[in-house]
Amino acid sequence: MKDERSVTRHSPVFSGVSTPDFMSELYVMEFCEKSLVNVLERRGAGYFEEKRVLAIFRDVCNAVFAMRCQSPPVAHR
């Protein structure tokens, strides 16, 4: 996913507790000054133009697609 601009970069830093049913890891992620939530909050009561909505939707879809194409697929929320 190194080329997907809509997905933050991260590196595993520490593998924690590991059992047959559970594994934990800590990650360091790149700092993102803006987020979709920030963009939505800044618009206030106004509306986005259709072109802007489609661009946001495209970026989200591309990010989810890139994560799901990994082997194994990367979880997302």
Protein Blocks (a to p, Z undefined) as FASTA:
>chain_A
ZZmmkbccdddfbdcdddfkbccddddddddfbafklmmmmnmmaccdfklmmmmmmmmm
mmmmmmmmpccddddZZ
